[in-house]
Amino acid sequence: MEEEKKKIKKPLGVARLLPAKCIACGARCQSVCAKHVIEMSESGEPIIDASRCTGCRRCIKVCPAEALEIYYTPEQQKLLEEIARMEAQGGGAAVAEPEEEVEEDALPKGHGEYKGLWVFVEQVDGVPAAVSWELLGVGSTLARQLNVETAAVIIGNKVENLCYEAIAYGADKVYLVDHPVYRYYRTGPYFRAVCSLVRKYKPEIMLVGATGVGRDLAGAVATELRTGLTADCTGLAVDSDRRLLMQTRPAFGGNIMATIVTEKIWPQMSTVRPHTFHMPEKDPNRKGEIIHEVIDISEDEICTKVLEIIQGKTDGAVDVAGADVIVSGGRGVQHPDNFKVLQELADELGGVVACSRAAVDAGWMPQERQVGQTGKTVRPKIYIACGISGAIQHLVGMQNSDIIVAINRDKNAPIFEVAHYGLVGDLFKIVPALTRQLKELRAQSKS
Ligand SMILES: Cc1cc2nc3c(=O)[nH]c(=O)nc-3n(C[C@H](O)[C@H](O)[C@H](O)COP(=O)(O)OP(=O)(O)OC[C@H]3O[C@@H](n4cnc5c(N)ncnc54)[C@H](O)[C@@H]3O)c2cc1C
């Protein structure tokens, strides 16, 4: 008779923090932990109860900073050595494969009906809002992780051309509602159309730009569908095991970054500020399906009438949100006249001057130049922060910039934690020196 094989369950290890890497992203690790073994410290870092951790690796998968790793306790090390020894002996032992332990309660029930990620494509007079394409970019990445399709929802009048653009930016499918009733955005007809499509096709996630229109529409849709909506997200990720959208945004007056999940109702809805995510590459060769939908609605049923569209005055306004180079000043600039020093550097780089809220509150700069939670979200190629400490409310508006240069005389200023290049010193010496250097380089390249 064959000797019964000895079975040893392979240990999965235990998650542990690499403190130097943690960026206090807003407790994403804690929110996905099915065993509730993670507490957050006051500084926003996870404290893991190793004695209860099952090594399921969910926290590791969602960590945006690779700040968590698996390690094996001495007891687990011994087991691993034992398994290796038995394997080396060849066939003397069968090792039970590790099973990821998932609590029944952790999995949403009835979720199976809802599938796919949708992006609402906003347009005015057929001109799409760029944030819609940004959301298709991030949306298709998240959808791939969930192994589902990305769909765009386009509502308007004579807007079929936008369907091809949506496909080029990452949509696999487009639901198109094209009718004169939808020429102008009006809450009633638009939210009726979106709700009708959601009820019919049941997407699990819906992303909407946090613009005036998007905020209005998403709120109405979420209320009607009685689902959760997380407004003004600054970060998105998915927990593919639980099929949850991890929605990060500032909370409690911007004092913490919270990661919010809509666990038991669908679709999971988020609005996301423009410039939070990269504009994806446009691929005109992409193929996708266009589904024409007809909503039973007539103009007579709609009480809101659009009489005239009056464009806001933009003459001379500086487009901080759309700039490629931003030289930004904070309280360290000390006086409104000193912003000239920043303007000279910005002119040399072909950029614009922005500021922190401290500079706005002091009356040195207009509010439309403010970057941050209550100001603009920016994503320039270069962001030069001069005399800005790096409060979280400022960081949420600029931390996704391609290159961040911080100039601050306090070497411990938090801005250096997000900066790619840090210059410790007096901005009134460093900024003019940079401008001079650039002028010299330009002169040399001409001669
Ligand atoms: C609900 C809420 C929303 C908010 N929204 C925003 C927002 O949208 N945007 C925003 O920016 N803030 C916002 N804030 C305010 C935020 O908390 C900070 O108070 C603000 O960002 C600080 O601005 P600051 O960095 O310019 O000033 P400070 O924090 O005072 O920092 C000034 C920095 O300048 C440095 N410095 C001084 N002199 C020099 C020099 N000569 N050379 C070099 N460095 C120098 C100092 O070392 C210091 O680090 C918000 C706050 C709340 C509560």
The ligand as an SDF file (V2000), in Angstrom:
LIG
                    3D

 53 58  0  0  0  0  0  0  0  0999 V2000
  -10.0840   73.2340    3.6190 C   0  0  0  0  0  0  0  0  0  0  0  0
   -8.7610   73.7890    3.2090 C   0  0  0  0  0  0  0  0  0  0  0  0
   -8.5030   73.9510    1.8840 C   0  0  0  0  0  0  0  0  0  0  0  0
   -7.2730   74.4540    1.4730 C   0  0  0  0  0  0  0  0  0  0  0  0
   -7.0290   74.5820    0.1420 N   0  0  0  0  0  0  0  0  0  0  0  0
   -5.7900   74.9890   -0.2650 C   0  0  0  0  0  0  0  0  0  0  0  0
   -5.4670   75.0700   -1.6560 C   0  0  0  0  0  0  0  0  0  0  0  0
   -6.2920   74.8240   -2.5400 O   0  0  0  0  0  0  0  0  0  0  0  0
   -4.2270   75.4350   -1.9890 N   0  0  0  0  0  0  0  0  0  0  0  0
   -3.2450   75.7450   -1.0550 C   0  0  0  0  0  0  0  0  0  0  0  0
   -2.1200   76.0710   -1.4620 O   0  0  0  0  0  0  0  0  0  0  0  0
   -3.5460   75.6880    0.2610 N   0  0  0  0  0  0  0  0  0  0  0  0
   -4.7840   75.3440    0.6720 C   0  0  0  0  0  0  0  0  0  0  0  0
   -5.0700   75.3240    2.0000 N   0  0  0  0  0  0  0  0  0  0  0  0
   -4.0880   75.9290    2.9310 C   0  0  0  0  0  0  0  0  0  0  0  0
   -2.9490   75.0040    3.2930 C   0  0  0  0  0  0  0  0  0  0  0  0
   -3.3270   74.2410    4.4100 O   0  0  0  0  0  0  0  0  0  0  0  0
   -1.6890   75.8200    3.6830 C   0  0  0  0  0  0  0  0  0  0  0  0
   -2.0180   76.7160    4.7150 O   0  0  0  0  0  0  0  0  0  0  0  0
   -1.1270   76.6180    2.5200 C   0  0  0  0  0  0  0  0  0  0  0  0
   -0.9440   75.7950    1.3900 O   0  0  0  0  0  0  0  0  0  0  0  0
    0.2230   77.1810    2.9300 C   0  0  0  0  0  0  0  0  0  0  0  0
    0.7220   77.9780    1.9010 O   0  0  0  0  0  0  0  0  0  0  0  0
    2.2940   78.2070    1.7700 P   0  0  0  0  0  0  0  0  0  0  0  0
    2.9860   76.9170    1.6070 O   0  0  0  0  0  0  0  0  0  0  0  0
    2.4850   79.2530    0.7230 O   0  0  0  0  0  0  0  0  0  0  0  0
    2.6610   78.9010    3.1710 O   0  0  0  0  0  0  0  0  0  0  0  0
    3.4690   78.3430    4.3760 P   0  0  0  0  0  0  0  0  0  0  0  0
    2.9510   77.0490    4.8360 O   0  0  0  0  0  0  0  0  0  0  0  0
    3.5290   79.4300    5.3770 O   0  0  0  0  0  0  0  0  0  0  0  0
    4.9230   78.0740    3.7970 O   0  0  0  0  0  0  0  0  0  0  0  0
    5.7870   79.0730    3.3970 C   0  0  0  0  0  0  0  0  0  0  0  0
    7.0990   78.4090    3.0500 C   0  0  0  0  0  0  0  0  0  0  0  0
    7.9800   79.3590    2.5050 O   0  0  0  0  0  0  0  0  0  0  0  0
    9.3000   79.0560    2.9350 C   0  0  0  0  0  0  0  0  0  0  0  0
   10.0620   80.2900    2.8010 N   0  0  0  0  0  0  0  0  0  0  0  0
    9.8880   81.4650    3.4690 C   0  0  0  0  0  0  0  0  0  0  0  0
   10.7450   82.3780    3.0120 N   0  0  0  0  0  0  0  0  0  0  0  0
   11.4940   81.7800    2.0400 C   0  0  0  0  0  0  0  0  0  0  0  0
   12.5500   82.2260    1.2120 C   0  0  0  0  0  0  0  0  0  0  0  0
   13.0020   83.4910    1.2360 N   0  0  0  0  0  0  0  0  0  0  0  0
   13.0720   81.3490    0.3450 N   0  0  0  0  0  0  0  0  0  0  0  0
   12.6430   80.0700    0.2730 C   0  0  0  0  0  0  0  0  0  0  0  0
   11.6290   79.6070    1.0530 N   0  0  0  0  0  0  0  0  0  0  0  0
   11.0680   80.4550    1.9060 C   0  0  0  0  0  0  0  0  0  0  0  0
    9.1120   78.5760    4.3520 C   0  0  0  0  0  0  0  0  0  0  0  0
   10.2060   77.7840    4.7560 O   0  0  0  0  0  0  0  0  0  0  0  0
    7.8080   77.7890    4.2510 C   0  0  0  0  0  0  0  0  0  0  0  0
    8.0600   76.4320    3.9990 O   0  0  0  0  0  0  0  0  0  0  0  0
   -6.2940   74.8320    2.4300 C   0  0  0  0  0  0  0  0  0  0  0  0
   -6.5650   74.6660    3.7740 C   0  0  0  0  0  0  0  0  0  0  0  0
   -7.7810   74.1420    4.1740 C   0  0  0  0  0  0  0  0  0  0  0  0
   -8.0440   73.9450    5.6370 C   0  0  0  0  0  0  0  0  0  0  0  0
  1  2  1  0
  2  3  1  0
  2 52  2  0
  3  4  2  0
  4  5  1  0
  4 50  1  0
  5  6  2  0
  6  7  1  0
  6 13  1  0
  7  8  2  0
  7  9  1  0
  9 10  1  0
 10 11  2  0
 10 12  1  0
 12 13  2  0
 13 14  1  0
 14 15  1  0
 14 50  1  0
 15 16  1  0
 16 17  1  0
 16 18  1  0
 18 19  1  0
 18 20  1  0
 20 21  1  0
 20 22  1  0
 22 23  1  0
 23 24  1  0
 24 25  2  0
 24 26  1  0
 24 27  1  0
 27 28  1  0
 28 29  2  0
 28 30  1  0
 28 31  1  0
 31 32  1  0
 32 33  1  0
 33 34  1  0
 33 48  1  0
 34 35  1  0
 35 36  1  0
 35 46  1  0
 36 37  1  0
 36 45  1  0
 37 38  2  0
 38 39  1  0
 39 40  1  0
 39 45  2  0
 40 41  1  0
 40 42  2  0
 42 43  1  0
 43 44  2  0
 44 45  1  0
 46 47  1  0
 46 48  1  0
 48 49  1  0
 50 51  2  0
 51 52  1  0
 52 53  1  0
M  END
$$$$
